Amino acid sequence: MTRLALGVSYRGTAYHGWQSQADGRAVQDALERALSAFAATPLTTVCAGRTDSGVHGLNQVVHIDTALQRPPASWVRGTNRYLDRDIAVQWCQPVAAGFHARNSARGRRYRFVVLESPVRPAIERGVCGWVFRPLDGAAMQAAAAHLIGSHDFSSFRAAGCQSPTPVKTVNALSIERRGAYWRFDFDAKAFLHHMVRNIMGSLLVVGSGRQPPDWMAQVLAARSRDAAAPTFPPDGLYFVGPYYDADHAIPQHTPAMDWLL
């Protein structure tokens, strides 16, 4: 058996998240159907990080084990032949048997793209978030600083989260404006369910002037979901992908949505 790693990009609008669903409308379902059709045998995938319904993936990394011997480029072209146009395998490469798409990851990155405009988006619908109030970047950066490091993130945890602990370590949270668009970059070893979307809701409350930056510290200390702002919609949220130790040599960037990077 050979272990292969593949990088997958997808627009999540039409799917019920990454994880396989009974109705077959998850990204994992579509990918495994395509891989199995190409290989002419059932194949299952292990991913680096599950994404929610409506969330997009730039470089989702998965691994599979297979006895089929084909060049990596054949896996890319052959699998994409069976995929809908909103999912595409970007690359494929053999990896060591000890490589694990999820457990070998040193961290994961997410990106939120938000349009600041008095009018809702049309062309960008589904691929960016939207706020109609002007945002204060300095205030949001000051609020974000309270989240860096290891904390109990219970205030930003979904009720159905299955993580054994609410304590997570945020390595970086950067905020940048490009024209009418804001880009929020999150880097952590792991995230709680809805953690990024819940943090975004609170950051935007601060950015719009409805709460001061230090309110974020109060929300964090409360360790209660009721203390934070409502969950921000998934539009504009991208799983940029995992990153690994250099000895795994996994590509950490794909051309998908290059304008976002």
matplotlib code that plots the C-alpha trace (Angstrom):
import matplotlib.pyplot as plt

x = [0.0, 1.1, 0.1, -0.7, -1.4, -3.6, -4.4, -8.0, -9.7, -13.4, -16.2, -18.3, -21.5, -23.4, -22.1, -23.1, -19.5, -16.5, -17.5, -19.5, -23.3, -26.1, -27.4, -24.0, -23.8, -20.6, -17.2, -15.8, -18.6, -17.9, -14.2, -14.3, -16.8, -14.4, -11.3, -13.1, -14.3, -10.8, -9.2, -12.1, -12.1, -13.5, -11.2, -11.6, -9.9, -8.5, -8.5, -6.5, -9.4, -13.2, -15.1, -18.7, -21.5, -20.7, -17.0, -14.5, -11.2, -8.0, -5.6, -7.4, -4.9, -6.1, -4.3, -5.4, -3.9, -4.0, -2.4, -3.0, 0.2, -0.3, 1.8, 0.7, -0.4, -2.7, -4.4, -5.0, -6.3, -8.2, -9.9, -10.9, -12.6, -15.3, -15.6, -18.1, -16.6, -16.6, -14.1, -10.6, -7.6, -4.7, -1.7, -0.8, 2.4, 3.5, 4.3, 5.8, 3.6, 3.8, 2.4, -1.2, -3.1, -4.6, -2.3, 1.0, -0.2, 1.7, -1.1, -4.0, -4.8, -8.2, -9.0, -12.1, -12.8, -15.4, -16.8, -17.5, -20.2, -23.6, -25.0, -25.0, -22.7, -24.1, -21.2, -19.2, -22.3, -21.1, -17.4, -17.2, -18.8, -20.6, -20.9, -22.7, -21.2, -17.8, -15.1, -12.3, -9.2, -7.2, -10.0, -10.3, -6.5, -6.5, -9.4, -7.7, -4.5, -6.5, -6.9, -3.3, -1.8, -3.3, -6.8, -10.0, -12.1, -15.5, -17.1, -16.4, -17.3, -20.4, -22.7, -22.1, -18.3, -16.6, -13.2, -12.1, -10.9, -11.8, -8.2, -6.6, -3.5, -3.9, -0.5, -1.5, -4.6, -3.9, -6.3, -5.7, -7.8, -7.6, -9.9, -13.4, -12.4, -11.1, -8.9, -8.8, -6.1, -6.2, -3.4, -3.7, -2.7, -6.4, -9.8, -13.0, -16.3, -17.4, -14.5, -13.4, -17.0, -17.8, -14.6, -15.4, -18.9, -17.3, -14.5, -17.0, -19.0, -15.8, -15.0, -18.4, -18.0, -20.7, -18.1, -14.6, -11.6, -11.2, -14.6, -13.0, -11.0, -14.2, -15.9, -12.9, -12.8, -16.5, -16.0, -19.7, -21.1, -23.8, -21.1, -20.0, -21.6, -23.7, -22.0, -21.0, -22.3, -19.8, -19.8, -16.2, -14.5, -11.7, -9.7, -6.3, -4.9, -2.6, 1.1, 3.6, 7.3, 9.7, 10.5, 7.0, 7.4, 3.6, 2.7, 1.3, -0.2, -2.3, -3.3, -7.0, -8.3, -4.9, -6.3, -7.1, -3.4]
y = [0.0, 3.5, 6.6, 9.6, 13.2, 15.4, 19.1, 19.9, 23.3, 23.8, 26.3, 25.2, 27.0, 24.0, 21.5, 20.5, 21.0, 18.7, 15.7, 12.9, 13.1, 10.6, 12.6, 12.5, 16.3, 16.8, 17.7, 14.4, 12.4, 14.0, 13.6, 10.0, 9.1, 10.7, 9.0, 5.6, 6.0, 6.8, 3.9, 1.5, 0.5, 2.2, 4.8, 6.8, 10.0, 11.5, 15.3, 18.0, 19.9, 19.7, 22.8, 23.8, 24.2, 27.1, 27.3, 27.2, 25.4, 26.7, 23.8, 21.1, 18.3, 14.7, 11.3, 8.0, 4.5, 2.6, -0.3, 1.4, 2.6, 5.7, 8.9, 11.8, 13.8, 11.0, 11.1, 14.8, 14.7, 11.4, 12.4, 15.8, 14.2, 12.8, 16.0, 18.8, 22.1, 23.6, 21.0, 20.3, 18.3, 20.7, 18.3, 14.8, 13.3, 10.1, 10.5, 8.4, 5.8, 7.8, 11.0, 11.8, 14.7, 15.7, 14.5, 15.5, 19.1, 21.7, 24.2, 25.4, 28.7, 30.3, 33.5, 35.6, 38.1, 40.7, 43.5, 46.8, 48.4, 50.1, 47.7, 44.0, 42.1, 40.5, 39.1, 38.2, 36.6, 33.5, 34.2, 37.2, 38.3, 41.6, 44.5, 47.7, 49.7, 51.3, 49.4, 50.7, 48.6, 49.8, 48.9, 45.4, 44.9, 45.9, 43.5, 40.7, 41.1, 39.8, 36.4, 35.7, 32.8, 29.9, 30.6, 28.9, 29.8, 28.6, 31.9, 31.2, 27.5, 26.0, 24.0, 20.8, 21.1, 17.7, 18.9, 17.4, 20.8, 24.5, 25.5, 26.4, 28.4, 31.2, 31.9, 34.9, 36.9, 39.7, 42.2, 44.0, 46.2, 46.1, 48.7, 47.9, 44.4, 43.3, 40.3, 38.5, 35.8, 33.2, 30.8, 28.1, 24.6, 23.7, 25.4, 24.7, 24.2, 27.7, 29.3, 31.5, 32.5, 33.4, 35.4, 37.2, 38.2, 39.8, 41.5, 43.2, 44.4, 46.1, 47.3, 49.0, 50.9, 49.0, 47.8, 48.9, 46.8, 45.7, 44.1, 41.2, 40.4, 40.4, 38.0, 35.7, 35.7, 35.0, 31.5, 31.6, 31.6, 34.1, 36.7, 36.9, 38.3, 36.1, 33.7, 35.4, 33.8, 31.4, 33.5, 34.6, 32.0, 30.0, 27.1, 28.2, 24.9, 23.1, 23.4, 20.7, 20.2, 20.7, 17.0, 16.3, 18.8, 19.3, 22.2, 25.1, 27.2, 26.6, 28.9, 28.8, 32.3, 33.8, 37.3, 36.5, 35.7]
z = [0.0, -0.8, 1.2, -0.9, 0.1, -2.0, -1.9, -2.6, -3.2, -3.1, -3.0, -0.1, -1.0, -2.3, 0.3, 3.8, 5.0, 4.7, 6.7, 5.0, 5.4, 5.0, 2.0, 0.3, -0.1, 1.7, 0.1, 1.5, -0.2, -3.6, -3.3, -2.2, -5.0, -7.5, -6.1, -6.0, -9.6, -10.8, -8.8, -9.6, -5.9, -2.8, -1.2, 2.0, 3.0, 6.2, 6.1, 7.9, 9.2, 8.8, 7.5, 8.1, 5.6, 3.2, 4.2, 1.3, 1.1, -0.5, 0.3, 2.3, 2.7, 2.7, 2.7, 1.3, 1.3, -2.0, -3.9, -7.2, -8.8, -10.9, -11.3, -9.1, -12.1, -13.1, -9.7, -10.2, -13.7, -13.3, -10.0, -11.3, -14.3, -11.8, -9.7, -10.1, -11.1, -7.6, -6.3, -7.7, -6.7, -7.0, -6.4, -5.3, -3.9, -2.2, 1.5, 4.2, 5.9, 9.1, 7.6, 8.8, 7.2, 10.6, 13.3, 11.6, 11.1, 13.2, 12.7, 10.6, 9.0, 8.2, 6.4, 6.5, 3.7, 4.5, 2.3, 4.0, 1.9, 2.5, -0.2, 0.0, -2.4, -5.6, -7.6, -4.5, -2.8, -0.9, -1.3, 1.1, 4.2, 4.4, 6.9, 6.2, 9.1, 8.7, 10.6, 12.8, 12.0, 15.0, 17.4, 16.0, 16.2, 19.8, 20.5, 18.6, 20.8, 23.8, 21.9, 21.1, 23.1, 25.1, 26.5, 27.4, 24.4, 25.8, 24.9, 21.3, 21.3, 19.6, 21.8, 19.7, 19.8, 20.3, 21.4, 24.7, 25.9, 25.3, 25.7, 22.4, 21.3, 18.8, 17.3, 15.2, 14.3, 11.7, 10.2, 6.9, 4.7, 0.8, -0.7, 0.4, 1.7, 5.1, 5.5, 8.8, 9.2, 11.9, 12.8, 15.5, 16.3, 16.3, 16.5, 18.3, 16.4, 15.1, 16.9, 14.0, 13.1, 16.7, 17.1, 13.9, 15.3, 18.3, 16.3, 14.1, 17.1, 18.3, 14.8, 14.3, 17.6, 19.6, 22.1, 23.1, 22.4, 26.0, 25.9, 24.1, 27.2, 29.3, 26.8, 26.9, 30.7, 31.0, 29.5, 28.4, 24.9, 26.0, 26.6, 23.0, 19.9, 17.5, 15.1, 11.9, 8.7, 6.9, 3.7, 3.1, 5.4, 3.8, 5.2, 3.9, 5.0, 7.4, 7.7, 8.5, 9.5, 6.6, 6.4, 5.1, 2.2, 1.7, -0.6, 1.5, -1.3, -4.3, -7.1, -6.0, -5.2, -5.5, -5.2, -1.6, -0.8]

ax = plt.figure().add_subplot(projection="3d")
ax.plot(x, y, z, "-o")
ax.set_aspect("equal")
plt.show()
